[in-house]
């Protein structure tokens, strides 16, 4: 065949039309942008600055007479506190496990729910249902009706097959929290991934079928690469929420036993509202910000390729 | 290379029949075009052959082997889709070798086949590009390349040119015809565009509402349309039709018909079933009507379309029917002018009440 690359080169637009903005124009644009920018500034930068300010102050509500500049005192206290390392580790474990469960299971369910089967509409509705339940309510349901070692459904099931029931919140508190949060967030992953699966071009799937792709090759080479962007977006959104999980821990374990299920946001709560140490809580907040940024950097690195594809 | 045979093939969706008993043989090394208006079942028929849809009843034979229950990938066919359906995350080479990779063919052999296809399609310099970095025509060629590397018995094309702009479409049409000659492959090509069908096909299959209206070479269909549908579908601008009745049956099968405006025309060689007084439809192509100085059918010019090389006159004849006439580009005829029309008797088509032709067809047209 003899089609040259003219098709490509013909589309090149000559770059003569350079935009030269006048001074008056940029002032006009700036004045329009200012309200939005200043609202954002007040919204995010001022709380951050106040947190940093408090972190250097001696500020405990139980000791209102002892105020003033404390230097790195709060930092020294928190960074040598063994509960901080544990809280960071718990946060990473919680975010990582729930991400793995929701994305993994979500992909599987999304591919499944893309198939035609009897009762698909009802099945889709049921899989989405947990997302509509408030976190506190679902945590209470799990705590009192499902995972309760005396009269919970799981205990009943295990007893009826002759096993010893597990005292979830005593023996494996973090695992219990992970299960609850994963149960709540699986619908979100299914929803976004199912939409992505459905947006896959039908002719592309047919072309792969003609090329000899069975179900496994179809998933491996066609569906999985297609889901890349949706998975990246879901991971990012979920990470933001998982870093700040609080209600589920508060309702079920209150961060215990000890610090076994305390994550960073619950640690901040402990400092600020159980020990009334505003200075210490501010330092913990800054650690949380650093951790979130490390995670964000990591996510951006690994998914940036997918996002601009 | 291969033949494809369809025997009483039917397809229905939820009891609604879309392919209503198709019998067809696609000959070895021929380029067969399925053509028809949208919804006629031409794409469905192609998908039945490809195995992307299940045949409800009837037999599909590929190389004389029943293939109804053979998986699509095992039928030895390759399809080029309208949307190209390239894999966006793979480069051109991987797109083309995907089927070979799935078939477990070793890499050196895969590369050899891809290079060979790329050479035929002039894609060598694009092999490591992603589809999104290609133009429409190049994507089209990658889709064709993906078919070529499989060395299929039959190539299937599902409206492959409809996403291209007009100029590129004409060029790709020529390229495909050339490719067909070069590969000496059996090809089935689906289009709604009768120009593509006329220019590319060895044989055309005209479909309407799930049945085959006529099968034949492009010129056979042009000269001897079997019914009003084919007559109107093949040829551009479309054939003119006028209501008429048979005034007289002459010796030797010719008839004289009277048009609604009272003018009479004699039509040669009509089959024996005509009787005086029968209602018929007279058809004549725009290129077979000419302007006469006198003694013709009188008509009034409504509009004149100048295309440069030719002009189309749209005329009213006295009965109120609208005719299109194709004349040379330098015409001086203007709207509202009265003209006289001459119709060549040999170019007249006569259709009975049911819409079937009343002329005896040569045996080569089915």
Contacts between the chains, C-beta under 8 A, distances in Angstrom:
chain1	res1	chain2	res2	distance
A	1	B	120	7.0
A	1	B	121	5.1
A	1	B	122	4.7
A	1	B	141	6.4
A	1	B	175	4.8
A	1	B	178	7.5
A	1	B	179	7.1
A	2	B	122	6.4
A	2	B	175	7.7
A	3	B	122	6.6
A	3	B	137	5.5
A	3	B	138	7.5
A	3	B	141	7.3
A	3	B	171	6.6
A	3	B	172	8.0
A	3	B	175	7.1
A	7	B	135	4.2
A	7	B	136	7.7
A	7	B	137	5.6
A	7	B	138	7.2
A	7	B	168	7.4
A	8	B	135	5.6
A	11	B	135	7.9
A	201	B	83	6.5
A	201	B	85	6.5
A	203	B	81	4.5
A	203	B	82	7.3
A	203	B	83	5.0
A	203	B	85	4.0
A	204	B	83	8.0
A	204	B	85	4.5
A	204	B	86	7.7
A	204	B	87	6.8
A	206	B	52	5.3
A	206	B	79	7.7
A	206	B	81	7.2
A	206	B	85	6.9
A	207	B	79	7.2
A	207	B	81	6.1
A	207	B	85	3.9
A	207	B	86	7.9
A	207	B	87	7.8
A	207	B	146	7.6
A	208	B	87	7.5
A	208	B	98	7.5
A	209	B	52	7.1
A	209	B	72	5.4
A	209	B	73	6.7
A	210	B	50	6.6
A	210	B	52	7.5
A	210	B	72	5.3
A	210	B	73	6.1
A	210	B	77	7.3
A	210	B	78	6.6
A	210	B	79	5.3
A	210	B	99	7.7
A	211	B	73	6.7
A	211	B	98	5.2
A	211	B	99	3.7
A	211	B	102	6.1
A	211	B	146	7.5
A	211	B	150	7.7
A	212	B	73	3.6
A	212	B	74	7.9
A	212	B	99	5.5
A	212	B	102	4.5
A	212	B	103	5.9
A	213	B	73	7.7
A	213	B	98	7.9
A	213	B	102	5.8
A	217	B	102	5.7
A	221	B	87	7.3
A	221	B	98	7.2
A	222	B	87	6.8
A	225	B	87	7.8
A	225	B	89	4.2
A	226	B	89	7.7
A	228	B	89	7.7
A	309	B	89	7.5
